[in-house]
Amino acid sequence: MVELAWLWLRLQPKSALTLWFKERIARNAGRLKTPMIVALARKLLVSLLKYVNSGVVIAGAIMKTA
C-alpha cells in the first residue's frame, strides 16, 4: 500500500488525497514524511474500498476509460 501511495502521488497530482498529503508535509516543513505516507496509504485504501463497494470516485482523481 505504501508503494501504491507513492505512485498515487506521482500519477494523480491534482487529486484531493495528493493535495492533502502535500499540505500536511508543507505544514510540518517536510518532516514526518514517512508517517504521512502511511496515513496516505490508509486513506487511499479506504477510498478505493468505497470506489469498489459503492462506486464513489475519489475526489479529483483522473479516471481513464477502459
N, C-alpha and C positions, 0 to 999 in steps of 0.2 A: 504494500500500500504506500510506503514511503517513496518508492521509485515511481509509482503512478502519480503521486502528488508532485514530484519534481517535473514529470512530463506534463502534467496539467498546467503548471506554471509556465512552461515553455510554449505549449501549444494553444492555450486558452488565455492570452494576456488580458483580455477585456472582461472576463467573467467576474461575477461577484465574489467568488471564493479567492481568485487571484488578487483582486483589489483589497479584500480583507487581509490577506497574508501580507501584502506589500505595506499596507497601512500599519499593521501591527509591528512589522520589522522596523519601519521608519520611526515609529513611536519609541522603540527601545534602542534606537541608534545602532541597529544591526546586531545587537546581542540577542541571545536566546533563539537563534535561527533553528537549531536542532529541535528543541521542544515545539517550536511553532510549526515546523514541517510535519511533525507527528500530529499536531492538532489539525492541520490542514488535511492530512490523510484521513483522519477520523471524520471530519466534516464532509469530505469528498465521498467517503464510503456511505454515510447517511444519505447524502444527496443522490448517489447512484442507486441506492436501495429504493428511495422514493420514486425515482425515474422508472425502475423496473417494475415495482409493485403497482403504481398508480399513474404512471406516465407524466409526472411533474418534471418539466425540463428545468435544468439548473439555470438560474438567472444569469444572463449574459453569455451563455455558452453558445458557441458556433456549432451547429449541427449540420452534418453532411447528409445528403440524400443517398439512399442505397442504390 
